[in-house]
């Protein structure tokens, strides 16, 4: 094939030399325009011929015939050589190579088939530097960096912040455990009205009081107030003895009254109580609370009179106190209307004149001192004058 090309090339050179010699004799060639058009057609056909056999020697023959064919065929084409080479290559390459290069260069290397056929006849150095750098840098950087940063940051941050959601479920069940209820705090003191009847349905004892049991120790403190609505009075009277017992759900309190004919007085000579109620947070601390004293002289009043006291605290031992407020009691010899007799107040409620007496004495002493000082001053002034 190469030999045929070389042979045709030499023939073309010889024919062109002869045509140039003939043109030199003629001053104005009249038919030079038409052969140029025909040569343009042949050149295009030759370019087609060159492109079709190109896919086989793509790598090797491209750099070699770059400089030689570019200068010669462009300047020295004639009408004669165009007729000869055209019929030979047209029949062979048109049928075979046309379907093969068309599907390959379209998707992948669009610039490659254009550059290779042009390099053989005319411009080979120009297309090489241009197509190579352009297709390589453009396709490589674009597909790689774009998919990586987009897929990685989007998937990772979305999944991680969603994980701490179950933390809220763990914290909710913790504060649901309620603490057991503690003993209810004591209410305010309330005055109750209690009475005891004889077998003949005659009232022999009457009491009005507000009572509370109090614990006061260095380690524990607490109080229990007796509620009159939930308390009943039980007891009786016989001879010189009267019994008043206040019964409630948590315990009881008992007062024993004694009537003394010698002194004509009535008083409480025995007192006891029992309480099954937690006065402190430690439920098992000395429960039940019990106290008793049978050698007392409390609430003393004359026969037919009532005993009254605004506030009185009775120590029962072991840090236990029985506080009685707004107390008014009377055993035996009540009036016909079951009313209290004349009131005999306690010592704390009796008027105390000692303070008034002390204040009066001090004022009198001051007055005496002032008078004495005044008189002494008058005498000294009179002694200072001389007689004439």
Order of alpha helices (4+ residues) and beta strands (2+ residues): alpha-alpha-alpha-alpha-alpha-alpha-alpha-beta-beta-beta-beta-beta-beta-beta-beta-beta-beta-beta-beta-alpha
